[in-house]
Amino acid sequence: ERHIRSAHKVFEQKLFYSICDRLSNKTKLVLDALLTEDASKDTDDAEEYDNTSEIKFNTLKKDIPGAKLKNIEFAMQKISYLQQLELPKELLSTLPIKLIKKYYTRVMAELPGGMLRYKEQIRYATLTIFCYFRSQYLIDSLADLFIQLTHKMRTTAENSINRKILSEVK
Protein backbone atom coordinates (compact mmCIF):
# COMPACT_ATOMS: atom_id res chain seq x y z
CA GLU A 1 0.00 0.00 0.00
CA ARG A 2 2.89 2.34 0.76
CA HIS A 3 4.36 1.77 -2.72
CA ILE A 4 1.00 2.32 -4.35
CA ARG A 5 0.46 5.59 -2.45
CA SER A 6 3.97 6.68 -3.36
CA ALA A 7 3.44 5.89 -7.06
CA HIS A 8 0.09 7.70 -6.97
CA LYS A 9 1.69 10.77 -5.42
CA VAL A 10 4.49 10.78 -8.01
CA PHE A 11 1.92 10.40 -10.82
CA GLU A 12 -0.12 13.33 -9.47
CA GLN A 13 2.95 15.54 -9.15
CA LYS A 14 4.06 14.77 -12.71
CA LEU A 15 0.54 15.39 -14.01
CA PHE A 16 0.21 18.69 -12.15
CA TYR A 17 3.62 19.91 -13.28
CA SER A 18 2.98 18.95 -16.91
CA ILE A 19 -0.36 20.79 -16.92
CA CYS A 20 1.07 23.81 -15.11
CA ASP A 21 4.05 24.02 -17.49
CA ARG A 22 1.75 24.17 -20.51
CA LEU A 23 -0.28 27.08 -19.17
CA SER A 24 0.61 30.56 -20.36
CA ASN A 25 1.24 33.35 -17.86
CA LYS A 26 -1.94 35.06 -19.11
CA THR A 27 -4.02 31.98 -18.32
CA LYS A 28 -2.46 31.70 -14.87
CA LEU A 29 -3.32 35.34 -14.16
CA VAL A 30 -6.91 34.79 -15.30
CA LEU A 31 -7.24 31.72 -13.08
CA ASP A 32 -5.84 33.64 -10.11
CA ALA A 33 -8.19 36.56 -10.80
CA LEU A 34 -11.09 34.14 -10.98
CA LEU A 35 -10.33 33.02 -7.43
CA THR A 36 -9.23 36.29 -5.86
CA GLU A 37 -12.19 38.35 -7.07
CA ASP A 38 -14.57 35.70 -5.85
CA ALA A 39 -12.87 35.22 -2.50
CA SER A 40 -13.07 38.93 -1.72
CA LYS A 41 -16.76 39.37 -2.60
CA ASP A 42 -19.80 37.50 -1.36
CA THR A 43 -22.64 38.27 -3.74
CA ASP A 44 -26.29 37.34 -3.77
CA ASP A 45 -27.55 34.79 -6.31
CA ALA A 46 -29.85 37.29 -7.99
CA GLU A 47 -26.99 39.75 -8.31
CA GLU A 48 -24.81 37.16 -10.03
CA TYR A 49 -27.26 36.51 -12.81
CA ASP A 50 -27.95 40.18 -13.37
CA ASN A 51 -24.27 41.09 -13.55
CA THR A 52 -23.18 39.01 -16.52
CA SER A 53 -20.09 41.04 -17.30
CA GLU A 54 -18.08 39.27 -14.60
CA ILE A 55 -17.68 35.52 -14.45
CA LYS A 56 -16.57 34.28 -11.03
CA PHE A 57 -15.54 30.94 -9.60
CA ASN A 58 -18.78 30.35 -7.69
CA THR A 59 -20.74 31.41 -10.77
CA LEU A 60 -18.91 28.83 -12.88
CA LYS A 61 -19.75 26.14 -10.36
CA LYS A 62 -23.50 26.78 -10.57
CA ASP A 63 -25.65 24.90 -13.03
CA ILE A 64 -28.02 26.54 -15.48
CA PRO A 65 -31.26 27.19 -13.52
CA GLY A 66 -33.84 26.54 -16.23
CA ALA A 67 -34.94 26.83 -19.83
CA LYS A 68 -35.24 30.59 -19.99
CA LEU A 69 -33.60 32.82 -22.53
CA LYS A 70 -31.63 34.89 -19.98
CA ASN A 71 -30.27 31.70 -18.39
CA ILE A 72 -29.22 30.39 -21.78
CA GLU A 73 -27.48 33.66 -22.62
CA PHE A 74 -25.60 33.57 -19.32
CA ALA A 75 -24.59 29.94 -19.90
CA MET A 76 -23.27 30.91 -23.32
CA GLN A 77 -21.21 33.68 -21.69
CA LYS A 78 -19.76 31.17 -19.23
CA ILE A 79 -18.88 28.80 -22.08
CA SER A 80 -17.21 31.56 -24.10
CA TYR A 81 -15.28 32.64 -20.99
CA LEU A 82 -14.01 29.10 -20.46
CA GLN A 83 -13.14 28.68 -24.13
CA GLN A 84 -11.07 31.88 -24.10
CA LEU A 85 -8.72 30.29 -21.58
CA GLU A 86 -5.72 28.76 -23.30
CA LEU A 87 -6.00 25.29 -21.78
CA PRO A 88 -3.77 22.40 -22.92
CA LYS A 89 -6.67 20.49 -24.45
CA GLU A 90 -4.43 17.98 -26.22
CA LEU A 91 -3.06 16.87 -22.85
CA LEU A 92 -6.39 16.98 -21.02
CA SER A 93 -8.20 15.01 -23.70
CA THR A 94 -5.83 12.08 -23.16
CA LEU A 95 -6.64 11.81 -19.45
CA PRO A 96 -9.16 9.18 -18.35
CA ILE A 97 -12.60 10.61 -17.58
CA LYS A 98 -12.53 9.00 -14.14
CA LEU A 99 -9.40 10.97 -13.24
CA ILE A 100 -10.87 14.21 -14.63
CA LYS A 101 -14.06 13.72 -12.64
CA LYS A 102 -12.03 13.09 -9.48
CA TYR A 103 -10.33 16.49 -9.68
CA TYR A 104 -13.49 18.18 -10.95
CA THR A 105 -15.41 16.94 -7.91
CA ARG A 106 -12.60 18.07 -5.64
CA VAL A 107 -12.73 21.61 -7.06
CA MET A 108 -16.54 21.70 -6.94
CA ALA A 109 -16.33 21.07 -3.19
CA GLU A 110 -13.78 23.85 -2.59
CA LEU A 111 -14.28 27.49 -1.77
CA PRO A 112 -12.21 30.11 -3.60
CA GLY A 113 -10.18 30.85 -0.47
CA GLY A 114 -9.43 27.16 -0.08
CA MET A 115 -8.19 26.97 -3.65
CA LEU A 116 -5.83 29.88 -3.02
CA ARG A 117 -4.12 27.93 -0.23
CA TYR A 118 -3.04 25.15 -2.60
CA LYS A 119 0.47 25.08 -4.00
CA GLU A 120 0.74 26.90 -7.30
CA GLN A 121 1.08 23.76 -9.46
CA ILE A 122 -1.79 21.98 -7.75
CA ARG A 123 -4.05 25.03 -7.92
CA TYR A 124 -3.43 25.71 -11.60
CA ALA A 125 -3.66 22.06 -12.62
CA THR A 126 -6.88 21.32 -10.74
CA LEU A 127 -8.46 24.58 -11.93
CA THR A 128 -7.43 23.75 -15.50
CA ILE A 129 -9.03 20.31 -15.24
CA PHE A 130 -12.12 21.91 -13.68
CA CYS A 131 -12.44 24.50 -16.45
CA TYR A 132 -11.90 21.88 -19.16
CA PHE A 133 -14.57 19.55 -17.80
CA ARG A 134 -16.93 22.38 -16.84
CA SER A 135 -16.92 23.76 -20.38
CA GLN A 136 -17.87 20.33 -21.74
CA TYR A 137 -20.55 19.94 -19.09
CA LEU A 138 -22.02 23.39 -19.80
CA ILE A 139 -22.12 22.69 -23.54
CA ASP A 140 -24.03 19.46 -22.88
CA SER A 141 -26.40 21.25 -20.50
CA LEU A 142 -26.92 24.03 -23.02
CA ALA A 143 -27.84 21.53 -25.71
CA ASP A 144 -30.40 19.98 -23.34
CA LEU A 145 -31.79 23.42 -22.57
CA PHE A 146 -32.17 24.22 -26.26
CA ILE A 147 -34.13 21.00 -26.67
CA GLN A 148 -36.33 21.92 -23.67
CA LEU A 149 -36.84 25.46 -24.96
CA THR A 150 -37.76 24.20 -28.43
CA HIS A 151 -40.22 21.74 -26.92
CA LYS A 152 -41.70 24.48 -24.74
CA MET A 153 -42.12 26.81 -27.73
CA ARG A 154 -43.72 24.03 -29.79
CA THR A 155 -46.16 23.16 -26.99
CA THR A 156 -47.07 26.82 -26.50
CA ALA A 157 -47.64 27.26 -30.23
CA GLU A 158 -49.80 24.12 -30.45
CA ASN A 159 -51.89 25.23 -27.47
CA SER A 160 -52.34 28.67 -28.99
CA ILE A 161 -53.46 27.22 -32.32
CA ASN A 162 -55.83 24.79 -30.58
CA ARG A 163 -57.41 27.65 -28.59
CA LYS A 164 -57.81 29.72 -31.74
CA ILE A 165 -59.42 26.83 -33.66
CA LEU A 166 -61.76 26.04 -30.74
CA SER A 167 -62.82 29.68 -30.45
CA GLU A 168 -63.58 29.81 -34.20
CA VAL A 169 -65.57 26.58 -34.03
CA LYS A 170 -67.65 27.87 -31.10
ROMI-25300 format. One record per residue: x, y, z of N, C-alpha, C in turn; residue in one letter. Coordinates in nm, 2 decimals. Layout:
BEGIN
PT     n.xx     n.yy     n.zz    ca.xx    ca.yy    ca.zz     c.xx     c.yy     c.zz   aa
PT        X        Y        Z        X        Y        Z        X        Y        Z    a
...
//
This chain:
BEGIN
PT     n.xx     n.yy     n.zz    ca.xx    ca.yy    ca.zz     c.xx     c.yy     c.zz   aa
PT     0.08    -0.12     0.00     0.00     0.00     0.00     0.09     0.13     0.00    e
PT     0.20     0.12     0.07     0.29     0.23     0.08     0.35     0.26    -0.06    r
PT     0.38     0.16    -0.14     0.44     0.18    -0.27     0.33     0.23    -0.37    h
PT     0.21     0.18    -0.35     0.10     0.23    -0.43     0.07     0.38    -0.41    i
PT     0.07     0.42    -0.28     0.05     0.56    -0.25     0.16     0.65    -0.30    r
PT     0.28     0.59    -0.29     0.40     0.67    -0.34     0.39     0.69    -0.49    s
PT     0.36     0.58    -0.56     0.34     0.59    -0.71     0.23     0.68    -0.74    a
PT     0.12     0.68    -0.67     0.01     0.77    -0.70     0.05     0.92    -0.68    h
PT     0.12     0.94    -0.57     0.17     1.08    -0.54     0.26     1.13    -0.65    k
PT     0.36     1.04    -0.69     0.45     1.08    -0.80     0.37     1.10    -0.93    v
PT     0.27     1.02    -0.96     0.19     1.04    -1.08     0.12     1.17    -1.08    f
PT     0.06     1.21    -0.96    -0.01     1.33    -0.95     0.08     1.45    -0.96    e
PT     0.20     1.44    -0.90     0.29     1.55    -0.92     0.34     1.57    -1.06    q
PT     0.37     1.47    -1.13     0.41     1.48    -1.27     0.29     1.53    -1.35    k
PT     0.17     1.49    -1.33     0.05     1.54    -1.40     0.04     1.69    -1.38    l
PT     0.04     1.73    -1.25     0.02     1.87    -1.21     0.13     1.96    -1.28    f
PT     0.25     1.91    -1.27     0.36     1.99    -1.33     0.35     2.00    -1.48    y
PT     0.31     1.89    -1.54     0.30     1.89    -1.69     0.18     1.99    -1.73    s
PT     0.07     1.99    -1.66    -0.04     2.08    -1.69     0.01     2.22    -1.66    i
PT     0.07     2.25    -1.55     0.11     2.38    -1.51     0.21     2.44    -1.61    c
PT     0.30     2.35    -1.66     0.40     2.40    -1.75     0.35     2.44    -1.88    d
PT     0.24     2.39    -1.92     0.18     2.42    -2.05     0.08     2.54    -2.05    r
PT     0.06     2.59    -1.93    -0.03     2.71    -1.92     0.05     2.83    -1.94    l
PT    -0.01     2.93    -2.01     0.06     3.06    -2.04     0.05     3.14    -1.91    s
PT     0.13     3.24    -1.90     0.12     3.34    -1.79    -0.01     3.41    -1.78    n
PT    -0.06     3.44    -1.90    -0.19     3.51    -1.91    -0.30     3.42    -1.85    k
PT    -0.30     3.29    -1.88    -0.40     3.20    -1.83    -0.39     3.18    -1.68    t
PT    -0.27     3.18    -1.63    -0.25     3.17    -1.49    -0.30     3.29    -1.42    k
PT    -0.28     3.41    -1.48    -0.33     3.53    -1.42    -0.48     3.53    -1.42    l
PT    -0.54     3.48    -1.52    -0.69     3.48    -1.53    -0.75     3.38    -1.43    v
PT    -0.68     3.27    -1.41    -0.72     3.17    -1.31    -0.71     3.23    -1.17    l
PT    -0.60     3.30    -1.14    -0.58     3.36    -1.01    -0.69     3.47    -0.99    d
PT    -0.72     3.55    -1.09    -0.82     3.66    -1.08    -0.96     3.60    -1.06    a
PT    -0.98     3.48    -1.12    -1.11     3.41    -1.10    -1.13     3.38    -0.95    l
PT    -1.02     3.34    -0.88    -1.03     3.30    -0.74    -1.03     3.42    -0.65    l
PT    -0.94     3.52    -0.68    -0.92     3.63    -0.59    -1.04     3.72    -0.59    t
PT    -1.10     3.75    -0.70    -1.22     3.83    -0.71    -1.33     3.77    -0.63    e
PT    -1.35     3.64    -0.65    -1.46     3.57    -0.59    -1.44     3.55    -0.44    d
PT    -1.31     3.54    -0.39    -1.29     3.52    -0.25    -1.31     3.65    -0.17    a
PT    -1.29     3.77    -0.24    -1.31     3.89    -0.17    -1.45     3.94    -0.17    s
PT    -1.54     3.89    -0.25    -1.68     3.94    -0.26    -1.77     3.82    -0.24    k
PT    -1.87     3.84    -0.15    -1.98     3.75    -0.14    -2.10     3.82    -0.19    d
PT    -2.15     3.76    -0.31    -2.26     3.83    -0.37    -2.39     3.74    -0.36    t
PT    -2.50     3.80    -0.38    -2.63     3.73    -0.38    -2.65     3.66    -0.51    d
PT    -2.73     3.55    -0.51    -2.75     3.48    -0.63    -2.82     3.57    -0.74    d
PT    -2.92     3.65    -0.70    -2.98     3.73    -0.80    -2.89     3.83    -0.86    a
PT    -2.80     3.88    -0.78    -2.70     3.97    -0.83    -2.61     3.91    -0.93    e
PT    -2.57     3.78    -0.91    -2.48     3.72    -1.00    -2.54     3.70    -1.14    e
PT    -2.67     3.67    -1.15    -2.73     3.65    -1.28    -2.76     3.78    -1.35    y
PT    -2.77     3.89    -1.27    -2.80     4.02    -1.34    -2.66     4.08    -1.39    d
PT    -2.56     4.05    -1.32    -2.43     4.11    -1.35    -2.35     4.01    -1.44    n
PT    -2.38     4.00    -1.57    -2.32     3.90    -1.65    -2.18     3.94    -1.71    t
PT    -2.14     4.06    -1.68    -2.01     4.10    -1.73    -1.89     4.04    -1.66    s
PT    -1.91     3.99    -1.54    -1.81     3.93    -1.46    -1.84     3.78    -1.44    e
PT    -1.75     3.69    -1.47    -1.77     3.55    -1.45    -1.68     3.52    -1.33    i
PT    -1.73     3.46    -1.22    -1.66     3.43    -1.10    -1.66     3.28    -1.08    k
PT    -1.57     3.24    -0.99    -1.55     3.09    -0.96    -1.68     3.03    -0.91    f
PT    -1.75     3.09    -0.82    -1.88     3.03    -0.77    -1.98     3.04    -0.88    n
PT    -1.98     3.13    -0.97    -2.07     3.14    -1.08    -2.05     3.03    -1.17    t
PT    -1.92     3.00    -1.20    -1.89     2.88    -1.29    -1.94     2.75    -1.23    l
PT    -1.94     2.74    -1.10    -1.97     2.61    -1.04    -2.12     2.59    -1.04    k
PT    -2.20     2.69    -1.06    -2.35     2.68    -1.06    -2.40     2.63    -1.19    k
PT    -2.50     2.54    -1.18    -2.56     2.49    -1.30    -2.66     2.59    -1.36    d
PT    -2.71     2.57    -1.48    -2.80     2.65    -1.55    -2.94     2.63    -1.48    i
PT    -3.00     2.74    -1.43    -3.13     2.72    -1.35    -3.25     2.66    -1.43    p
PT    -3.27     2.70    -1.55    -3.38     2.65    -1.62    -3.38     2.70    -1.77    g
PT    -3.48     2.65    -1.84    -3.49     2.68    -1.98    -3.56     2.82    -2.01    a
PT    -3.48     2.92    -1.97    -3.52     3.06    -2.00    -3.42     3.12    -2.08    k
PT    -3.45     3.22    -2.16    -3.36     3.28    -2.25    -3.24     3.35    -2.18    l
PT    -3.27     3.42    -2.07    -3.16     3.49    -2.00    -3.06     3.39    -1.94    k
PT    -3.11     3.27    -1.89    -3.03     3.17    -1.84    -2.94     3.11    -1.95    n
PT    -3.00     3.09    -2.07    -2.92     3.04    -2.18    -2.81     3.14    -2.22    i
PT    -2.85     3.27    -2.23    -2.75     3.37    -2.26    -2.63     3.37    -2.16    e
PT    -2.66     3.36    -2.03    -2.56     3.36    -1.93    -2.47     3.23    -1.94    f
PT    -2.54     3.12    -1.97    -2.46     2.99    -1.99    -2.37     3.01    -2.11    a
PT    -2.41     3.07    -2.21    -2.33     3.09    -2.33    -2.21     3.18    -2.30    m
PT    -2.23     3.28    -2.21    -2.12     3.37    -2.17    -2.02     3.29    -2.09    q
PT    -2.07     3.20    -2.00    -1.98     3.12    -1.92    -1.89     3.03    -2.01    k
PT    -1.96     2.97    -2.11    -1.89     2.88    -2.21    -1.78     2.96    -2.29    i
PT    -1.82     3.08    -2.33    -1.72     3.16    -2.41    -1.61     3.20    -2.32    s
PT    -1.63     3.23    -2.19    -1.53     3.26    -2.10    -1.43     3.15    -2.08    y
PT    -1.49     3.03    -2.07    -1.40     2.91    -2.05    -1.32     2.88    -2.17    l
PT    -1.38     2.90    -2.29    -1.31     2.87    -2.41    -1.20     2.97    -2.45    q
PT    -1.21     3.09    -2.39    -1.11     3.19    -2.41    -0.98     3.15    -2.33    q
PT    -0.99     3.07    -2.23    -0.87     3.03    -2.16    -0.79     2.94    -2.25    l
PT    -0.66     2.96    -2.25    -0.57     2.88    -2.33    -0.53     2.75    -2.26    e
PT    -0.62     2.65    -2.25    -0.60     2.53    -2.18    -0.53     2.43    -2.27    l
PT    -0.44     2.34    -2.21    -0.38     2.24    -2.29    -0.47     2.12    -2.32    p
PT    -0.56     2.15    -2.42    -0.67     2.05    -2.44    -0.61     1.92    -2.50    k
PT    -0.50     1.92    -2.57    -0.44     1.80    -2.62    -0.40     1.71    -2.51    e
PT    -0.35     1.77    -2.40    -0.31     1.69    -2.28    -0.43     1.64    -2.20    l
PT    -0.52     1.73    -2.18    -0.64     1.70    -2.10    -0.73     1.59    -2.17    l
PT    -0.73     1.60    -2.30    -0.82     1.50    -2.37    -0.77     1.36    -2.36    s
PT    -0.64     1.34    -2.33    -0.58     1.21    -2.32    -0.60     1.15    -2.18    t
PT    -0.64     1.23    -2.08    -0.66     1.18    -1.94    -0.79     1.10    -1.94    l
PT    -0.79     1.00    -1.85    -0.92     0.92    -1.84    -1.02     1.00    -1.77    p
PT    -1.15     0.98    -1.81    -1.26     1.06    -1.76    -1.27     1.04    -1.61    i
PT    -1.24     0.93    -1.56    -1.25     0.90    -1.41    -1.16     0.99    -1.34    k
PT    -1.04     1.01    -1.39    -0.94     1.10    -1.32    -0.99     1.24    -1.33    l
PT    -1.04     1.28    -1.45    -1.09     1.42    -1.46    -1.20     1.45    -1.37    i
PT    -1.29     1.35    -1.36    -1.41     1.37    -1.26    -1.36     1.38    -1.12    k
PT    -1.26     1.31    -1.09    -1.20     1.31    -0.95    -1.16     1.45    -0.91    k
PT    -1.08     1.51    -1.00    -1.03     1.65    -0.97    -1.14     1.75    -0.98    y
PT    -1.23     1.73    -1.08    -1.35     1.82    -1.10    -1.43     1.82    -0.97    y
PT    -1.46     1.70    -0.91    -1.54     1.69    -0.79    -1.47     1.76    -0.67    t
PT    -1.34     1.74    -0.67    -1.26     1.81    -0.56    -1.27     1.96    -0.57    r
PT    -1.26     2.02    -0.69    -1.27     2.16    -0.71    -1.42     2.21    -0.68    v
PT    -1.51     2.13    -0.72    -1.65     2.17    -0.69    -1.68     2.18    -0.54    m
PT    -1.61     2.10    -0.46    -1.63     2.11    -0.32    -1.55     2.22    -0.25    a
PT    -1.46     2.28    -0.32    -1.38     2.39    -0.26    -1.44     2.52    -0.27    e
PT    -1.40     2.61    -0.17    -1.43     2.75    -0.18    -1.31     2.82    -0.24    l
PT    -1.33     2.94    -0.30    -1.22     3.01    -0.36    -1.10     3.03    -0.27    p
PT    -1.13     3.07    -0.14    -1.02     3.09    -0.05    -0.94     2.96    -0.02    g
PT    -1.01     2.85    -0.02    -0.94     2.72    -0.01    -0.85     2.68    -0.13    g
PT    -0.90     2.72    -0.24    -0.82     2.70    -0.37    -0.69     2.78    -0.36    m
PT    -0.70     2.90    -0.31    -0.58     2.99    -0.30    -0.47     2.94    -0.21    l
PT    -0.51     2.85    -0.12    -0.41     2.79    -0.02    -0.33     2.68    -0.08    r
PT    -0.38     2.62    -0.20    -0.30     2.52    -0.26    -0.17     2.57    -0.31    y
PT    -0.08     2.47    -0.33     0.05     2.51    -0.40     0.01     2.55    -0.54    k
PT     0.10     2.63    -0.60     0.07     2.69    -0.73     0.05     2.58    -0.84    e
PT     0.13     2.48    -0.84     0.11     2.38    -0.95    -0.02     2.30    -0.93    q
PT    -0.06     2.27    -0.80    -0.18     2.20    -0.78    -0.30     2.28    -0.81    i
PT    -0.29     2.41    -0.77    -0.41     2.50    -0.79    -0.43     2.52    -0.94    r
PT    -0.33     2.55    -1.02    -0.34     2.57    -1.16    -0.39     2.44    -1.23    y
PT    -0.33     2.33    -1.19    -0.37     2.21    -1.26    -0.51     2.17    -1.23    a
PT    -0.55     2.17    -1.11    -0.69     2.13    -1.07    -0.79     2.23    -1.13    t
PT    -0.76     2.36    -1.13    -0.85     2.46    -1.19    -0.85     2.44    -1.34    l
PT    -0.74     2.40    -1.41    -0.74     2.37    -1.55    -0.83     2.26    -1.58    t
PT    -0.82     2.15    -1.50    -0.90     2.03    -1.52    -1.05     2.07    -1.50    i
PT    -1.08     2.15    -1.40    -1.21     2.19    -1.37    -1.27     2.27    -1.49    f
PT    -1.19     2.37    -1.54    -1.24     2.45    -1.65    -1.27     2.37    -1.77    c
PT    -1.18     2.27    -1.80    -1.19     2.19    -1.92    -1.32     2.11    -1.91    y
PT    -1.34     2.04    -1.80    -1.46     1.95    -1.78    -1.58     2.04    -1.77    f
PT    -1.58     2.15    -1.70    -1.69     2.24    -1.68    -1.74     2.29    -1.82    r
PT    -1.65     2.33    -1.91    -1.69     2.38    -2.04    -1.77     2.27    -2.12    s
PT    -1.72     2.14    -2.11    -1.79     2.03    -2.17    -1.92     2.01    -2.11    q
PT    -1.93     2.02    -1.98    -2.06     1.99    -1.91    -2.16     2.10    -1.94    y
PT    -2.11     2.23    -1.95    -2.20     2.34    -1.98    -2.25     2.33    -2.12    l
PT    -2.17     2.29    -2.21    -2.21     2.27    -2.35    -2.32     2.16    -2.36    i
PT    -2.30     2.05    -2.29    -2.40     1.95    -2.29    -2.53     2.00    -2.23    d
PT    -2.52     2.07    -2.12    -2.64     2.13    -2.05    -2.71     2.23    -2.14    s
PT    -2.63     2.30    -2.21    -2.69     2.40    -2.30    -2.77     2.34    -2.42    l
PT    -2.71     2.23    -2.47    -2.78     2.15    -2.57    -2.92     2.10    -2.52    a
PT    -2.92     2.05    -2.40    -3.04     2.00    -2.33    -3.14     2.11    -2.32    d
PT    -3.09     2.23    -2.28    -3.18     2.34    -2.26    -3.24     2.39    -2.39    l
PT    -3.16     2.39    -2.50    -3.22     2.42    -2.63    -3.33     2.33    -2.67    f
PT    -3.31     2.20    -2.64    -3.41     2.10    -2.67    -3.54     2.13    -2.58    i
PT    -3.52     2.16    -2.45    -3.63     2.19    -2.37    -3.70     2.32    -2.41    q
PT    -3.63     2.42    -2.45    -3.68     2.55    -2.50    -3.76     2.53    -2.63    l
PT    -3.71     2.45    -2.72    -3.78     2.42    -2.84    -3.91     2.35    -2.82    t
PT    -3.90     2.25    -2.73    -4.02     2.17    -2.69    -4.13     2.27    -2.63    h
PT    -4.08     2.35    -2.54    -4.17     2.45    -2.47    -4.23     2.54    -2.57    k
PT    -4.16     2.59    -2.67    -4.21     2.68    -2.77    -4.31     2.61    -2.86    m
PT    -4.28     2.48    -2.89    -4.37     2.40    -2.98    -4.50     2.38    -2.91    r
PT    -4.50     2.34    -2.78    -4.62     2.32    -2.70    -4.70     2.44    -2.69    t
PT    -4.64     2.55    -2.66    -4.71     2.68    -2.65    -4.78     2.72    -2.78    t
PT    -4.71     2.70    -2.89    -4.76     2.73    -3.02    -4.88     2.63    -3.05    a
PT    -4.87     2.51    -3.02    -4.98     2.41    -3.04    -5.10     2.45    -2.96    e
PT    -5.08     2.48    -2.83    -5.19     2.52    -2.75    -5.26     2.65    -2.80    n
PT    -5.18     2.74    -2.85    -5.23     2.87    -2.90    -5.32     2.84    -3.02    s
PT    -5.27     2.76    -3.11    -5.35     2.72    -3.23    -5.47     2.65    -3.19    i
PT    -5.46     2.55    -3.10    -5.58     2.48    -3.06    -5.69     2.57    -3.00    n
PT    -5.65     2.67    -2.92    -5.74     2.76    -2.86    -5.81     2.85    -2.97    r
PT    -5.73     2.89    -3.07    -5.78     2.97    -3.17    -5.88     2.89    -3.25    k
PT    -5.85     2.77    -3.29    -5.94     2.68    -3.37    -6.07     2.66    -3.29    i
PT    -6.06     2.63    -3.16    -6.18     2.60    -3.07    -6.26     2.73    -3.07    l
PT    -6.20     2.84    -3.05    -6.28     2.97    -3.04    -6.35     2.99    -3.18    s
PT    -6.29     2.96    -3.29    -6.36     2.98    -3.42    -6.47     2.88    -3.44    e
PT    -6.45     2.76    -3.39    -6.56     2.66    -3.40    -6.68     2.70    -3.32    v
PT    -6.66     2.75    -3.20    -6.76     2.79    -3.11    -6.84     2.90    -3.17    k
//
